[in-house]
Amino acid sequence: MSTNSTIGIRRIDGTESRIYCHWDGYIEGVGITLQIYYNSAELIEQLLKLGNLSSLDKNIIPDSENNFDNGVKDACLPYTVRGEKWEQVPITQREDYNYTFDERYNLWFVEYSDYEEYVIPDVHIRFNYDRHTSEPLIEAINRKFKEHPDYFDINPTELSELNREVGSKYANSPYASF
C-alpha cells in the first residue's frame, strides 16, 4: 500500500505549483528527504520540473539517464521515464501528506489529515474526519523522531545539525518560537 503525498512551492510572488508523489509520503520518507536534500527554491523548482513522481529520492537525474524498470540508485523516479504524460497537479489537490516550501521564509510546511483508525479482525478501516493539521515540517520530524527514531535514516547528531540549520531560518519568520 502506498502513502501518497503532494510536493509544492509557494513562491514570493504568491504563485504555487505542486506535483504528486506516489510512494513513502509520510514524514519519515518524503518529509525528511525534502528537508535534507531540497532546501532551496532552486532545487524545488528543478524537482517540480520532473513532474509527478513514483518515488522521491535525494538526486534529480534526467529521464534520458534514468529507467523505470532499472532506476538509478538514489534518484527520483518520475512517471515520465515510463512514457506517461505529465499534467500539473491542481493546487487544491490533497493527499495523505502535503508538503509546501514557502519561499518567503525558505521553510517547509506539512499538512496532513488526522485519521481515526479502527481495526476489525481481517478488516482495516480508516475514517477521515477532515481534521487537518498543518505545521512546520521540522517540528513534525522532531516529534516523529522522538516516537520512532528507528524509522529514520538519520541519527540524533544529524538531526541536531538539521535543527540548527533550519532553526536559523525560523528566526526571520512568523514561526520564531521554534
N, C-alpha and C positions, 0 to 999 in steps of 0.2 A: 504494500500500500504506500502511496506517495503522500508527502506533505507539501502541498502547493503553496507558492508564495508569489508576490509581485515585488519588483525592484524598480524604484523610480528616483527621480530627482526633481526637486522644486528649485528652479533657478532664481537668481537675484531679480530678474525681470517679472517673476510671478508665473512663468510658463512651467508646465510639468510634462514629463514623459515617463513611461512605465513599460516594463516588459514582464512577461510571465516566466516563472521557473518551476519546473515540474517536481524535481526531487529535493529532499532534505531541507525543506523550507523553514524548519524550526530554528530557534535561536542558536542551538549548538551546531548547526550546519551552515546554512546560508548566512545567518546573522553574524557569527564570529568571522566567517570568511570575508564578508563585506567590511566589517570593522577593521580587520587587519590589512587586507590587500587592496581595498577600494576606498581610500580615504581622501580622495580629492575629486573635484568636479570633472577634471580632465579624464581621470581613469574611469569614472562612472559613465561619462559620455561615450568613451570607447566601448565599454561593456554594453551599453544600450544599443549601439550600432550593430552588435551581433544579432539582435532580435531575440525572440523568445527562446528560452533555454530548456534543454532537457535537464542539464545539471550545471551548477556553478562551481568553479574552482579558482585557484589563485592566478592562473595565467590566461591571457587572451591570445589565441592563436588563429590566424586567418583560416577560413574554410578550406582554402587550397592545400593547407598543410595538415588538416585535421580530417578524421574519418569517423563516422558514427559507429561503425562496427569495430573499429580498432583505434579508438580515440587516443590522442596524445596525452601522456601522463600529466596530471596536474593542470589540465586545460579545460576551460569552459566548453560545453558541448551544446551549441545552438542547433535548433531544428533544421536550419538551412543546410547543414552538412549532409543531410539525407534528402535534400531536394524539396523540402517543404517551403512554401511561400510564407514570408513573414508579414504579419499585419500588426499595426500599432495596437497595443492593449489600451482600452479606454481608461482614462484617469480614474473613473469611478469603479473599475473592477476591483473586487476584493476577494482575497483567497484566505487560507488559514493564517498566514503571516504576510504583512505588507510593510516593506522597508522603503523609507524615503530619506534621501540625503537632502538636507536643507542647506543650499549653497550660501545663504546669508550667514550661517554660523559654522559651516563646514562640519556639521554633525549629522549622524544617522539617527533616525527615529524608527521605532517598530510599532505597528498597530496589529493587534490580534484579537480574535473573538474569544471570549470566555465561554467554554462549553461546560454543560452539565453532562456527566457521563454516568450511565447506568449499565451494569453488566448483568445480563440474564444468562444462565447456562447456555452455552453454544451460540449465543447471540450477543453482539456488542452494539449498543445503540448510543449515538451521540446526538444530544439535543442542543441546538443553538438557540439561546435566548436573546440573541442580538445585543449582548453586552460587549462592548468593545473597550479594550484597554490600549492606551497609547502612551509610550514612554520613550525616553532616550534609550537607544539600543545598548549603550554601555551599562546602563543600570539593569536592564534585563539580563545581560550577560553575567554581571556580578551576582545577581540573585540566583540565576540558574546554576552558576559555578558553585555557589555555596551548597545548593541542594544536591548536585550530581557532578562533582569535579571530574569523574571518570568518563563523562560524556564528551569532554572537550579534548581537542588535540593540542592544548597548551598547558603549561604548568603554572603554579602560582606566581613564580617570578615573572614569567612572560605576561601574565595578566596584570601584575603590578605595573610593569612598564607601559602596557597599553592604557591603564588607568591614568598614569602620569601624562602621557601624550594627549589623551582625549580630555583630561581634566583642564589642561591649559586652554583648550578651545571653549570650555564652558564658562571660563572667567569673563568672556566677552559676549555672553548670550543671556537670554532671559532665564536660563536654567542654571544660574550661577550657584545654586545651593548644592550642586553635586560635590 
